[in-house]
Amino acid sequence: MIPSNKITNKSIHIFKDNPEAIFRIFCFHHAAGSASKYLSWHQKLSKQCEIAAIQFPGRETRQNEPFYVSAHDAIAEAAAAIMSFGDQPFAIFGHSLGGSIGYAVALELERRSGNTPSFVAVAAARPPHLPAPSNLTSNLDDFALIEKLKMYSGTPPSILSNTRAISYFLPRVRADLALSETFVLPQPVELICPLISFVAADDHLVSAKETNEWRLCATDFTQVSDFAGGHFFVDSLPDRMFCYLNDALLRVT
């Protein structure tokens, strides 16, 4: 059983304590996202699992902290935060940029402590040995960037149409896009653990062909494609994706 007196850590949010949990899944949000993305995931995942959401600086409870300026900082801080929870069994999930960072964190944990996750799952995520997309970059002007955000349907219209809200939100978008643009690994490195990749049929930021390149990052690789929706299909909490995650949890608990 995972102890209920968990370590308080600014980098990790546990929205619902689960004293019955024997497993923990650390979840990384997409670029410009936040930990609250995973607020309701406990309703979909196994009752034996506790969800621990990673919180990057510059948003929500960490809004007064400066954004990461390098992927190395993000990876090092997340790895240290996960290690502080001890050696209980765990997995890693990441959406979009969070998938690439989560994979790198898994590699860092292997290097530091040998405490590898039971599996890594990524959704709508480009492997970091591939270049970042050229159609969505941090140097777009405000109008062009807002139009791109509208196109990908991941940002509520109430934010995009509100001058005050967008002035708070765009710096976060640019910071995370810049992080993504500089986070490129020279070559794929294989994880010890299994890796699962999820991708939607209408994702215009990353294709199934690109996400299939994750096969070079693990000897045990599964790709699940053709989800309904686009880059943010995860936000609809698709039952099919959670079936795969719960099956993976069942195999390791």
Disulfide bonds with the S-S distance in Angstrom:
none
